[in-house]
């Protein structure tokens, strides 16, 4: 993941990976059937760490603390990696499939949090989509934004959503 975050998609060629790990191509193919198998394993690890683990930790909180926990964890993730994964998904079908799956999981999770707070399902889904689009878009438009600045925007968005109540 650090190779992808630092070098972008070009850092994921077998040659680049072997050079970084100081291993041979044979060693790579000993561990992975082919490059697609490596990409699938990488993307599943990204999905686990950057989506499933975050959701699990969020749900471990008391209901009133879940939104703050999600904001804190999501905004402290490696946004360089998030951008690199999305760039890679533009040209790799395996990565694209996992990114689509992650986007649906994340949006559905956020919608469930809004439903638990009493919003109707359709409204909860719409709010979740808008919030998620802003989260992903802010990483692209303002890559230098700090976690604290992102969390402040999250709090502002949450205050606007409360006006819907």
C-alpha positions in Angstrom: 0.0 0.0 0.0 2.9 2.4 0.7 4.2 1.7 -2.8 0.9 2.6 -4.3 0.5 5.7 -2.2 4.0 6.9 -2.9 4.5 5.9 -6.5 1.0 5.7 -7.8 -0.1 2.9 -10.1 3.3 2.7 -11.8 4.7 1.5 -8.5 2.6 -1.7 -8.8 4.3 -3.3 -11.7 5.9 -6.6 -10.9 9.3 -5.1 -11.6 8.7 -2.1 -9.3 7.4 -4.3 -6.5 10.3 -6.7 -6.8 12.8 -3.9 -6.8 11.3 -2.2 -3.7 11.2 -5.6 -1.8 14.6 -6.6 -3.1 13.2 -9.9 -4.3 13.1 -11.7 -7.6 10.2 -12.1 -10.0 10.2 -15.8 -9.1 9.7 -14.9 -5.5 6.7 -12.7 -6.5 5.1 -15.5 -8.5 5.8 -18.0 -5.6 3.4 -15.9 -3.6 0.9 -14.8 -6.3 -0.4 -16.7 -9.2 -0.3 -13.6 -11.3 -0.4 -9.8 -11.1 -4.2 -9.8 -10.9 -4.0 -12.1 -7.8 -1.6 -9.6 -6.2 -3.9 -6.7 -7.0 -6.9 -8.6 -5.6 -5.0 -9.3 -2.3 -3.9 -5.7 -2.1 -7.3 -4.3 -2.7 -8.9 -6.7 -0.2 -6.4 -5.5 2.4 -7.2 -1.9 1.6 -10.9 -2.6 1.9 -10.4 -4.3 5.2 -8.2 -1.6 6.8 -9.9 1.4 5.3 -13.5 0.3 5.4 -14.4 -2.8 7.3 -12.1 -2.1 10.3 -13.4 1.5 10.5 -17.0 0.4 10.4 -16.3 -2.2 13.1 -14.6 0.3 15.4 -17.4 2.8 14.8 -20.1 0.3 15.7 -18.2 -0.6 19.0 -19.0 2.9 20.2 -22.2 4.0 21.9 -24.8 5.2 19.4 -24.4 8.9 20.2 -20.6 8.6 19.7 -20.6 6.8 16.4 -20.6 9.7 14.0 -17.7 11.4 15.8 -15.7 8.1 15.8 -16.3 7.6 12.1 -15.3 11.1 11.3 -12.1 10.8 13.4 -11.1 7.5 11.9 -12.0 8.3 8.3 -10.3 11.6 8.3 -7.1 10.1 9.8 -6.7 7.5 7.0 -4.0 7.8 4.4 -5.7 10.1 1.8 -2.7 9.8 -0.5 -3.5 6.1 -0.6 -7.2 6.7 -1.2 -6.4 9.0 -4.2 -3.9 6.5 -5.5 -6.3 3.6 -5.2 -9.0 5.6 -7.1 -6.4 6.5 -9.8 -5.4 2.9 -10.1 -9.0 1.8 -10.4 -9.3 3.9 -13.5 -7.1 1.5 -15.4 -7.4 -1.8 -13.5 -10.6 -3.8 -13.6 -9.9 -5.7 -10.3 -9.2 -2.5 -8.4 -12.3 -0.8 -10.0 -14.5 -3.6 -8.8 -13.3 -3.3 -5.2 -13.6 0.5 -5.3 -17.2 0.2 -6.4 -17.9 -2.3 -3.6 -16.2 -0.1 -1.0 -18.1 3.0 -2.2 -21.4 1.1 -1.8 -20.4 -0.3 1.6 -19.3 3.1 2.9 -22.4 4.9 1.6 -24.7 2.2 3.0 -23.0 2.3 6.4 -23.3 6.1 6.6 -27.0 5.8 5.5 -27.6 3.3 8.3 -26.2 5.7 10.8 -28.6 8.4 9.6 -31.5 6.0 9.7 -30.6 5.0 13.3 -30.8 8.7 14.1 -34.4 8.7 12.8 -34.1 9.8 9.2 -36.3 8.1 6.6 -34.4 5.6 4.5 -34.5 7.5 1.2 -33.4 10.7 2.9 -30.7 8.9 4.9 -29.4 7.4 1.6 -29.4 10.8 -0.1 -27.6 12.5 2.8 -25.0 9.7 2.9 -24.4 10.0 -0.8 -23.9 13.8 -0.6 -21.6 13.4 2.5 -19.5 10.7 0.9 -19.2 12.6 -2.4 -17.9 15.6 -0.3 -15.5 13.3 1.6 -14.0 11.8 -1.5 -14.1 15.1 -3.5 -12.4 17.1 -0.7 -9.4 14.6 -0.9 -9.0 15.5 -4.5 -9.7 19.2 -4.4 -7.8 19.9 -1.1 -5.2 17.2 -0.7 -3.3 19.3 1.8 -6.3 19.6 4.2 -5.5 18.3 7.6 -7.6 15.7 9.5 -8.7 18.4 11.9 -9.9 20.7 9.1 -11.8 17.7 7.6 -13.4 16.9 10.9 -14.4 20.6 11.3 -16.2 20.3 8.0 -17.8 17.1 9.1 -19.2 18.8 12.2 -20.5 21.7 10.1 -22.2 19.3 7.7 -23.7 17.4 10.7 -25.1 20.7 12.0 -26.7 21.4 8.6 -28.2 17.9 8.6 -29.8 18.6 12.0 -31.8 21.4 10.3 -33.6 18.7 8.5 -35.0 17.3 11.7 
